Amino acid sequence: MKIDTATSTPLDRRDDRLLRFPEVHNRTGLSESTIRRREARGTFPGRVALGPRLVGWYESDVVAWVRDPIGYQAGKPALA
C-alpha cells in the first residue's frame, strides 16, 4: 500500500477492510439514524455502496473517527 508520508493516510484502499453497520455500531455506539445525520454534516465517514441495498464504511475512516469524534471532518486527512 502506498502511504502519503505528509499525512500518513493510505492512498490505496485495496487493503482497507469494509465494515458493515453492526461492526460500525459496535465500534462507535452510534445508531443508524445518528450515523446518517453525521454523514450529512460531514462529521462521520461516508458510506460506500457495495450493492443496491448493501453499504459499508472503510475501517481506517471509522478508526480515525473513533480517535477524534469531535474534531473529525470527512475528507480531511487523519493525523497518525
FISE-832029 format. One record per residue (C-alpha): residue in one letter; x, y, z; residue number from 1. Coordinates in nm, 2 decimals, padded with zeros to 4 digits. Example, Ala and Ser with C-alpha at 12.3 -4.5 7.8 and 13.67 -1.06 7.14 Angstrom:
! FISE-832029
{"A", {01.23, -00.45, 00.78}, 1}
{"S", {01.37, -00.11, 00.71}, 2}
This chain:
! FISE-832029
{"M", {00.00, 00.00, 00.00}, 1}
{"K", {00.13, 00.35, -00.09}, 2}
{"I", {00.14, 00.59, 00.20}, 3}
{"D", {00.14, 00.97, 00.18}, 4}
{"T", {00.42, 01.05, 00.42}, 5}
{"A", {00.29, 01.41, 00.47}, 6}
{"T", {-00.04, 01.30, 00.61}, 7}
{"S", {00.02, 00.93, 00.68}, 8}
{"T", {-00.31, 00.83, 00.51}, 9}
{"P", {-00.35, 00.54, 00.27}, 10}
{"L", {-00.37, 00.64, -00.09}, 11}
{"D", {-00.47, 00.28, -00.19}, 12}
{"R", {-00.78, 00.13, -00.02}, 13}
{"R", {-00.74, -00.22, -00.16}, 14}
{"D", {-00.61, -00.34, 00.18}, 15}
{"D", {-00.86, -00.14, 00.38}, 16}
{"R", {-01.14, -00.35, 00.53}, 17}
{"L", {-01.50, -00.26, 00.47}, 18}
{"L", {-01.72, -00.27, 00.78}, 19}
{"R", {-02.09, -00.33, 00.78}, 20}
{"F", {-02.33, -00.15, 01.01}, 21}
{"P", {-02.33, -00.39, 01.31}, 22}
{"E", {-01.95, -00.36, 01.33}, 23}
{"V", {-01.96, 00.02, 01.29}, 24}
{"H", {-02.23, 00.03, 01.56}, 25}
{"N", {-02.01, -00.19, 01.80}, 26}
{"R", {-01.71, 00.04, 01.75}, 27}
{"T", {-01.89, 00.37, 01.77}, 28}
{"G", {-02.20, 00.31, 01.98}, 29}
{"L", {-02.40, 00.52, 01.73}, 30}
{"S", {-02.74, 00.43, 01.59}, 31}
{"E", {-02.80, 00.42, 01.22}, 32}
{"S", {-03.00, 00.75, 01.22}, 33}
{"T", {-02.72, 00.93, 01.41}, 34}
{"I", {-02.47, 00.80, 01.16}, 35}
{"R", {-02.68, 00.93, 00.87}, 36}
{"R", {-02.72, 01.27, 01.03}, 37}
{"R", {-02.34, 01.29, 01.10}, 38}
{"E", {-02.26, 01.18, 00.74}, 39}
{"A", {-02.48, 01.45, 00.61}, 40}
{"R", {-02.30, 01.71, 00.82}, 41}
{"G", {-01.96, 01.57, 00.72}, 42}
{"T", {-01.88, 01.47, 01.09}, 43}
{"F", {-01.87, 01.09, 01.02}, 44}
{"P", {-01.71, 00.89, 00.74}, 45}
{"G", {-01.93, 00.85, 00.43}, 46}
{"R", {-02.07, 00.51, 00.34}, 47}
{"V", {-01.96, 00.31, 00.04}, 48}
{"A", {-02.22, 00.14, -00.18}, 49}
{"L", {-02.14, -00.23, -00.22}, 50}
{"G", {-02.46, -00.32, -00.40}, 51}
{"P", {-02.82, -00.19, -00.45}, 52}
{"R", {-02.90, -00.25, -00.08}, 53}
{"L", {-02.56, -00.30, 00.07}, 54}
{"V", {-02.33, -00.04, 00.22}, 55}
{"G", {-02.01, -00.04, 00.42}, 56}
{"W", {-01.76, 00.20, 00.57}, 57}
{"Y", {-01.38, 00.19, 00.54}, 58}
{"E", {-01.22, 00.07, 00.86}, 59}
{"S", {-00.95, 00.33, 00.85}, 60}
{"D", {-01.21, 00.61, 00.83}, 61}
{"V", {-01.41, 00.46, 01.13}, 62}
{"V", {-01.08, 00.43, 01.33}, 63}
{"A", {-01.00, 00.79, 01.26}, 64}
{"W", {-01.34, 00.90, 01.38}, 65}
{"V", {-01.31, 00.69, 01.70}, 66}
{"R", {-00.97, 00.86, 01.77}, 67}
{"D", {-01.12, 01.21, 01.74}, 68}
{"P", {-01.50, 01.21, 01.71}, 69}
{"I", {-01.53, 01.58, 01.80}, 70}
{"G", {-01.27, 01.70, 01.55}, 71}
{"Y", {-01.34, 01.46, 01.27}, 72}
{"Q", {-01.43, 01.61, 00.93}, 73}
{"A", {-01.50, 01.38, 00.63}, 74}
{"G", {-01.24, 01.42, 00.36}, 75}
{"K", {-00.98, 01.57, 00.60}, 76}
{"P", {-00.66, 01.37, 00.63}, 77}
{"A", {-00.63, 01.18, 00.95}, 78}
{"L", {-00.33, 01.26, 01.17}, 79}
{"A", {-00.13, 00.95, 01.28}, 80}
